[in-house]
C-alpha cells in the first residue's frame, strides 16, 4: 500500500505533472481568442504559483477565478500590446527597407530594435503584474517595465527559456500540453 499513498514522491510528481497538463490545456483554450493573450498567462501564472506549489483551491477553480478577475483589464492591455507591437514591427520593417538609401538607416534600425526589446520584455512581464496587483492600466505597464528591468539577467534568462519552449513546441507540438505550465513553474 505504501507505493500508492499520496505522500509517495512518485505520486506527488505525477500529480504535479497532471496539474501542469491541465493548466496548460486551460491556458491554450483561453489563448485562442487573441484578445485574451494576456489574461490567460496571468491565470496560468497565478494557478502555477498557487495550486501546483500546493496552496491553492484546485486547478480549475483557481485558473478560471484568476482569468475572470484579470479579463477586463487584460483585454485592454492585450489590445494595447498588439497595436503597439504591430506599430513597432512596421517601423522595423520600414527601417529595414531603407537599407542603403541613407547613412541613418542603421541607427534607425538599431534604435527600433532596442525599443522593440523593451516592449517585448514589458509584455513578457505584464501577466505577472496582472495576476498579482490591482490598479489602473498605467500602473500595470509601469510594474511590468520595472520587473523587466530590475534584474535584467533574469529577464534575459526568461526570454531564452521562452525561446527554447517555442522551439520545442514547434518541433514537437504535443509538448504544448505540458510546457506552458512547466515554463511558468520554472520562472517562478
HELIX and SHEET records of a PDB file:
HELIX    1   1 UNK A    2  UNK A    4  5                                   3    
HELIX    2   2 UNK A    9  UNK A   31  1                                  23    
HELIX    3   3 UNK A   34  UNK A   36  5                                   3    
HELIX    4   4 UNK A   39  UNK A   47  1                                   9    
HELIX    5   5 UNK A   48  UNK A   52  3                                   5    
HELIX    6   6 UNK A   59  UNK A   97  1                                  39    
HELIX    7   7 UNK A  105  UNK A  132  1                                  28    
HELIX    8   8 UNK A  137  UNK A  150  1                                  14    
HELIX    9   9 UNK A  152  UNK A  171  1                                  20    
HELIX   10  10 UNK A  173  UNK A  177  5                                   5    
HELIX   11  11 UNK A  179  UNK A  187  1                                   9    
END                                                                             
